[in-house]
Amino acid sequence: MTFRPTRRQFDALLLASLCTPALAQTTPPATARPRTPQPSPAAAKPGQPAMAPLPGAENWPSKPVRLLVGFPPGSVQDISARIVAEPLSKALGQPVIVENKAGASGTIAGDQVARSSDQHTFGVMNNSQLTIAKLLNPATAYDPARDLMPVALIGTTPMLLVVSNSAAGSTPGEWLVWLRNQGSHANYGSPGNGTPGHLGMELLKSRASFDATHVPYQGNPQIITAMIGGQLQAALLPPGLAMQQVRAGKMRAVGVTSEQRSLLAPEQPTLREVGVLGADIELWTAMAGPASLPPAVRDKMSAALIAVLRSEDVRGRLLTSGWQPTASNHEGLRLRMRNDTKTFGGIIMLRNIKADA
């Protein structure tokens, strides 16, 4: 007889998997961390755009390449796309054009990439577009796992857990204890339901044993204003935005959500260092194409992008814009997508989280 758990049993099992580091670890411990998949041998060295042609992709690209971005000009996704577009154009021998298709949390652009069939349309996308879009909103027209093909990871950034200046104590560990002691009277802000700032805080609530109440805002700048003004007691923010306020003494930093310390905030401890295990999450930006993309074309684009990301100029520009350059090919990106879908998908199901209307 097949065992069918009740809803209560299912929630209990899911909560156990989220709260037990041994089961919920999204990446193995540092001592057992698998090697990042290496780029294709066809990748050019920095400053050498010419690449050996791959079988089946000798004549690609045969026309301009489009990079669709699901957010407005000036957004973090847009900036990363424009940083790589010009050197990619030189490497591929065709113009690489960034097109903004903003709307519906980036899923309008995601759907256009998924439906494209010209082999010259790609998307520069974030975690949500490439993992949990369909879980957050069943009406999303595409399924990331089924309809999109990973090409390469461009950059990553952790989030920084910050608390208000009213936090008692003088160390990150003491500020975390203060947050726990506030219970549900503490408020935390995010840019909206289903955003990494929201899902990440819900994960931390189970891993770090605090119970702050979610308050959605229009964006991270509004969250920072509310933190400084005392309306919020905690938030997860990109270091590029938060560290200026931390260094100015306007809020306090508990730690970054990455497994290791970040180049974007090297003086900040990881949450692991202050006792929060199994909460290794990062924001990332990556390139993907439609699932129908021939593997040879994918590999040629992946090799070109990885070569571009090894350029000192591109790496410096990405770091300045708030991204840690990450030269990881389609297999490395596929692993990221799978792990994020499991981690964030579990939170969505357990908390019954829906995207903003």
C-alpha positions in Angstrom: 0.0 0.0 0.0 1.4 3.4 -1.0 2.1 5.8 1.9 0.4 9.1 1.3 1.3 11.6 4.1 -1.3 14.0 5.4 -0.8 17.7 4.9 0.4 18.0 8.5 2.9 15.2 8.0 4.1 16.7 4.8 4.7 20.1 6.4 6.6 18.4 9.3 8.8 16.6 6.9 9.5 19.7 4.8 10.2 21.8 7.9 12.6 19.1 9.1 14.5 19.2 5.7 14.7 23.0 5.9 15.8 23.2 9.5 18.3 20.3 9.5 21.6 21.4 7.9 22.5 17.8 7.0 19.4 17.5 4.8 18.9 21.0 3.6 22.4 22.0 2.8 22.2 23.6 -0.7 26.0 23.2 -1.2 28.3 20.6 0.4 30.6 21.7 3.3 33.8 23.4 2.2 35.9 20.3 2.8 33.7 18.3 0.4 32.7 21.0 -2.1 32.7 19.6 -5.7 34.9 21.2 -8.2 33.2 23.9 -10.3 32.7 22.5 -13.8 35.4 23.8 -16.1 34.7 25.8 -19.3 34.8 24.1 -22.6 38.2 23.8 -24.2 37.0 26.1 -26.9 37.0 29.0 -24.5 39.3 31.8 -25.7 41.9 33.3 -23.4 41.3 36.8 -22.1 42.1 39.3 -24.9 41.9 36.6 -27.6 38.3 36.7 -28.9 38.9 34.1 -31.7 37.7 30.6 -30.8 38.0 27.2 -32.5 34.7 26.5 -34.2 32.6 23.8 -32.6 31.0 21.1 -34.8 27.5 22.3 -35.6 28.2 25.9 -34.7 30.7 26.9 -37.4 28.4 29.6 -39.0 26.9 30.8 -35.7 26.3 33.6 -35.1 25.1 34.7 -38.5 23.3 37.8 -37.4 23.1 40.2 -34.3 22.6 38.5 -30.9 19.9 39.7 -28.6 20.2 39.8 -24.8 16.8 40.2 -23.2 16.6 41.8 -19.7 13.4 41.5 -17.8 14.0 44.7 -15.8 14.4 48.5 -16.6 17.6 50.2 -17.7 19.9 50.8 -14.8 18.7 47.7 -12.9 21.4 45.3 -11.6 20.5 42.7 -14.4 20.7 45.5 -17.0 24.0 46.6 -15.8 25.6 43.2 -15.9 24.2 42.5 -19.4 25.7 45.8 -20.7 29.1 45.1 -19.1 29.4 41.8 -21.1 27.7 42.8 -24.3 30.5 44.8 -25.9 33.3 42.3 -25.3 31.0 39.5 -26.3 30.3 41.3 -29.6 34.1 41.4 -30.3 34.5 37.7 -29.4 31.5 36.5 -31.5 32.0 38.9 -34.5 28.4 40.1 -34.4 26.7 42.9 -32.6 25.3 41.9 -29.2 22.3 44.1 -28.4 20.7 44.5 -24.9 16.9 44.8 -25.0 14.9 45.7 -21.9 11.6 43.8 -21.7 10.5 44.8 -18.2 7.4 43.5 -16.4 5.9 40.7 -14.3 9.1 40.3 -12.2 11.1 39.5 -15.3 8.9 36.7 -16.6 7.9 38.6 -19.7 11.5 38.5 -20.9 11.8 34.9 -19.7 8.9 33.8 -21.8 10.2 35.6 -24.9 13.5 33.8 -24.5 11.8 30.4 -24.0 9.7 30.9 -27.1 12.5 32.1 -29.4 13.6 29.8 -32.2 16.2 31.9 -34.1 19.2 30.7 -32.1 20.3 34.3 -31.5 18.1 35.3 -28.6 19.3 34.9 -25.0 18.3 36.2 -21.6 20.4 37.7 -18.8 18.3 36.6 -15.8 18.3 36.3 -12.0 17.5 33.4 -9.5 13.8 33.9 -9.6 13.4 33.9 -13.4 15.6 30.8 -13.7 14.2 28.8 -10.8 11.0 29.6 -8.9 9.0 31.7 -11.3 6.4 29.0 -11.9 6.3 28.0 -8.3 5.5 31.5 -7.2 3.0 32.1 -9.9 1.4 29.1 -11.7 0.2 31.5 -14.4 3.8 32.1 -15.5 3.9 31.1 -19.2 7.2 29.2 -19.1 8.7 26.6 -16.8 12.4 27.4 -16.1 13.4 23.8 -15.8 11.7 22.7 -19.0 11.8 25.7 -21.3 15.2 27.3 -20.7 18.7 26.1 -21.3 21.5 27.3 -18.9 24.4 28.9 -20.7 26.7 30.3 -18.0 26.8 32.1 -14.7 27.9 35.8 -14.9 28.1 36.9 -11.3 27.0 36.3 -7.7 26.4 38.4 -4.6 25.5 37.3 -1.1 22.9 39.2 0.9 23.8 40.9 4.1 21.7 40.4 7.2 21.3 43.9 8.8 19.6 45.0 12.0 18.6 48.4 13.2 20.9 50.6 15.3 18.7 49.9 18.3 20.0 46.3 18.5 21.5 45.6 21.9 25.1 44.4 22.2 28.4 45.0 20.5 29.0 41.9 18.3 27.2 40.3 15.4 26.3 37.3 17.6 24.8 39.6 20.3 22.8 41.5 17.6 21.4 38.1 16.4 20.3 37.2 20.0 18.6 40.7 20.2 16.7 40.0 17.0 15.5 36.6 18.4 14.4 38.2 21.6 12.2 40.7 19.7 9.9 37.9 18.6 7.1 38.8 16.2 7.3 42.5 17.4 10.3 42.9 15.1 9.5 43.8 11.4 11.7 42.9 8.5 11.5 44.4 5.0 11.8 43.0 1.5 11.1 44.2 -2.0 8.0 42.1 -2.2 6.5 38.6 -1.9 8.7 35.9 -3.4 11.8 38.1 -3.8 15.1 36.6 -2.6 15.0 39.1 0.3 11.7 37.7 1.4 12.4 34.0 0.8 15.9 34.3 2.3 14.5 35.9 5.5 11.9 33.1 5.8 14.7 30.6 5.5 16.7 32.4 8.2 13.7 32.5 10.5 13.8 28.7 10.6 17.6 28.4 10.7 18.4 31.2 13.2 15.2 30.9 15.4 13.8 34.4 15.1 10.2 35.4 14.2 10.2 38.8 12.7 7.1 39.9 10.7 7.3 40.5 6.9 6.6 44.0 5.6 6.9 44.4 1.8 8.3 47.6 0.2 8.7 48.9 -3.3 12.4 48.3 -3.4 15.7 48.1 -1.4 16.2 51.9 -1.2 12.8 52.3 0.6 13.8 49.4 3.0 17.1 51.3 3.9 15.1 54.5 4.6 12.7 52.5 6.9 15.6 50.8 8.6 17.3 54.1 9.4 13.9 55.6 10.4 13.2 52.8 12.9 10.2 51.3 11.1 12.1 48.1 10.4 14.4 46.1 12.7 16.0 43.7 10.1 16.4 43.0 6.4 18.5 41.1 3.9 20.2 43.6 1.5 22.8 43.4 -1.2 26.2 44.5 0.3 26.7 47.1 -2.5 23.7 49.0 -1.0 24.0 48.1 2.6 27.7 48.5 3.4 27.7 52.3 2.9 25.0 52.6 5.6 26.8 50.1 7.9 30.1 51.9 7.6 28.3 55.2 8.3 27.0 53.7 11.5 23.3 53.9 10.4 22.6 50.2 10.8 24.4 47.1 12.0 25.6 44.1 10.0 25.2 40.5 11.4 26.8 38.6 8.4 26.7 37.6 4.8 24.6 34.7 3.5 27.3 33.1 1.4 29.4 30.1 2.5 32.6 32.1 2.4 33.3 35.8 3.0 32.6 38.1 0.1 34.8 40.4 -1.9 32.0 42.9 -1.7 32.1 43.1 2.1 35.4 41.4 3.1 35.2 42.6 6.7 31.9 41.0 7.4 31.6 37.5 8.8 29.5 34.8 7.2 26.3 33.8 9.1 28.0 30.4 9.6 30.7 32.2 11.6 28.0 33.5 14.0 26.3 30.1 14.3 23.6 30.1 11.6 24.2 26.8 9.6 22.6 25.7 6.4 21.6 29.2 5.2 24.1 29.6 2.3 22.2 31.6 -0.4 23.3 34.1 -3.0 21.8 36.3 -5.6 23.1 35.7 -9.1 22.9 36.8 -12.7 23.3 34.4 -15.5 22.7 33.8 -19.2 20.2 31.3 -20.6 18.7 30.5 -23.9 15.6 28.5 -25.1 15.5 24.8 -24.4 15.6 24.3 -28.2 19.0 25.8 -28.5 21.5 23.4 -30.2 24.1 22.2 -27.6 26.9 23.3 -30.0 25.6 26.9 -30.1 25.2 26.9 -26.3 28.7 25.7 -25.8 30.1 28.4 -28.2 28.2 31.1 -26.4 29.2 29.7 -23.0 32.9 29.6 -24.0 32.8 33.2 -25.3 31.1 34.5 -22.2 33.5 32.7 -19.8 36.5 34.1 -21.8 34.9 37.6 -21.4 34.4 37.1 -17.7 38.2 36.3 -17.3 39.1 39.8 -18.6 40.4 42.0 -15.8 38.5 45.0 -17.2 35.1 43.1 -17.1 35.8 41.6 -13.7 36.6 45.1 -12.3 33.4 46.6 -13.8 31.3 43.8 -12.4 32.8 44.1 -8.9 32.2 47.9 -9.0 28.5 47.3 -9.9 28.0 44.8 -7.0 28.7 41.4 -8.7 31.4 38.9 -7.9 32.5 37.6 -11.4 31.9 33.9 -11.6 33.2 31.9 -14.6 31.0 28.8 -14.5 29.7 27.0 -17.5 26.2 25.6 -18.2 26.7 22.6 -15.9 27.7 24.9 -13.0 24.6 27.1 -13.7 22.4 24.0 -13.9 23.5 22.9 -10.5 22.8 26.4 -9.1 19.3 26.3 -10.6 18.6 22.9 -9.1 19.8 23.8 -5.6 17.9 27.1 -5.6 14.7 25.5 -6.8 15.0 23.0 -4.0 15.8 25.5 -1.3 13.4 28.3 -2.3 10.8 25.9 -3.5 10.6 24.3 -0.1 10.1 27.7 1.6 7.4 28.7 -0.9 5.5 25.5 -0.3 5.9 25.5 3.5 4.9 29.2 3.9 2.4 29.1 1.1 4.0 32.2 -0.5 2.6 33.7 -3.6 4.0 36.4 -5.9 2.8 39.9 -5.6 -0.3 40.6 -7.7 
